[in-house]
Amino acid sequence: MDVNALVKTTLASLGYPVAFLNYSGTATTYITFNYEDDRAIEYADDKPIIDAAYIQVHLFAPGTFDFMSVKRQIRFKLFKAGFTYPTVTSLYETETKTNHVVFQCSISGASESEES
């Protein structure tokens, strides 16, 4: 299960850069993501067969940007791609005057040890 590729392809149609861990470009609105946890959740014959990846997706946008429509789109796209329905936390970073919207969700699939 290639979660990185799935997140990138799922959110690319929004038109904002999507990066794993850190975005170093010049766009003022962009998306990053990271793993909260990544573990086997089912075993058979003493081997992992199902992995679960718990991720956070972060939308960063200027403080003046109305992010509500994009928030709904991200949530829906992740869910349609097979992730659990994301919980969302909206933050405002006063130091940078940036909206920071955090989506938490997970997905499970065949263990990486089984795909190799």
N, C-alpha and C positions, 0 to 999 in steps of 0.2 A: 504494500500500500504506500504510494508516494504522496504523502499528505502535502508536502511543499508544492509539488506540481499542481495538485488539485486546487489548493487555495489560490495559487497564481492564475490558473486558467478560469476558475470560477469568478474571480473578481476583476479580471482584466477588462471585461466589457464595460466596466464603469468609466473607463478612460483615465484613471489615476494610476500613477506608478504603484506597484505592489512589490514589496521586498521582504525577504526573510531577515528578521532581527533588526536591521538598520538600513535606513534610506539615506543616501548621501548625495542625492541629486538636488536640483534647484526648484522643483515644484513646491508650491505652498500648501497644496492639498495632496496627501499621499496616504498609503496604507502599508503598515508593517504587520508581521505576525511572529509569534514565538510559541514554543511548547511550554505548557504548565507542567505536563506530565506525559510520559509515554511508556506504556507497560503492557505486558501480557495479561489478559483477563480470563483466558480459557486455556486449559491444558488437556492433552491426551497422550497417553504413553510417556508421561514425564517430559513432554516437550510442549512449548507454547504453540498454540494453533490460531489464537485470535489475539490481536493487539488492539489497544485503544490509545488514541492520541487525543489529549486534552490540550486545546490551543486557545490562545488569545489573539484576536485580530484587533489592530489599532487603527482608527481613522484619525488623522491629524489634519486640521484645517484652520485657516485664520479665524479669529474671534468673531469677525463680521459675517462669516459664511453660515448660511442657513443649512445645517447638516441633516435636518430631520428626514428629508426625502432620501438622501444617500444612506442614512441609517436604516431605513426600512428596506431599501434595495439590498444592502449588504446582508442583513438578517435573512431576508427571503432567499437570496442566492445561496448562502451557506446551507440553509435548510434543504433547499431543492437539490443540492449537490450531495446530500447524504449525512450532513452533520446534524447533531441534535439542535433543537431550536435554541438559538443563542440568547443568553442573558446579556443585557446591555447596561453599561455604566457610562454616564456622560460626565465629563470633567472639563473644567476650564483652568488652564495653566496661566496664572496671572503674570508670571515672570516673562513669558513669551507671548502672551495674549493669543493663545492657541486653544481651540477646541480639541479635546482628546476623548474620543469615544471608544470604549473597550467592549468587545464582543467575546464572550466565553462560551465555548461549545466543544463537542468531542465527536469523534468518528471511530468506528471499529472496523476491522477487516482482517484478512488472512495475515498471520504472523510473518514478519520479515524472514524468519528462519525457514518458513514453509515456501516462500516465494523464491528463494535463492536456488 
